[in-house]
Amino acid sequence: MRPLPPLPLVKDDVLAPNGALIFDNSTLELLRCPRLLEYKWLRKRELVANKAGRNFGSTLHNGWAERYARCLANAPKPDDVIAINESMRKWLEENPQPSEDFRNFDHACKVMMEYNANYGNEPFRVLTNPKTNKPLVEASFCLDFDFEIDGHPVYYSGKIDTGIEDSNGVWSFDHKSAFQFGDTFTKQMQ
């Protein structure tokens, strides 16, 4: 068996001059299966078939980010819809779908149109990032786990899709897109 590649360390002159391990939610999910962790995280190998669906999800994420950054909790106006669609078009130009895949730009626009029809004026308030004074949309974070592996600090990082507040409190509003639903999908999302 080939030896494992070195750990993917991220260097930072102040926080981790010798490198740090940074885990995100996707990496933590891989911890359930050591072989999957090896192939996907360490060796950077994954099935090509899985990429079209995730890429389409990223396309929609770009649209939602544009919508909530521009409109906050309000229904998009025609100019907003143009900007939302443009953000999705730009993403797909830079990250094209396989030509035979049905999840293309037109499909993304239809999905977003249906989403906007169902979720016009939202029953919440989009929070403001106190550091930037901009809407808390696609906000990155990095938390110190406060321990080390082989002398390297470990961090957990991610992005908050949209920070919101409603009558029940403050929430991280996260969008998911999936082609297939069912018991397996429902259990995974729980």
Disulfide bonds with the S-S distance in Angstrom:
none
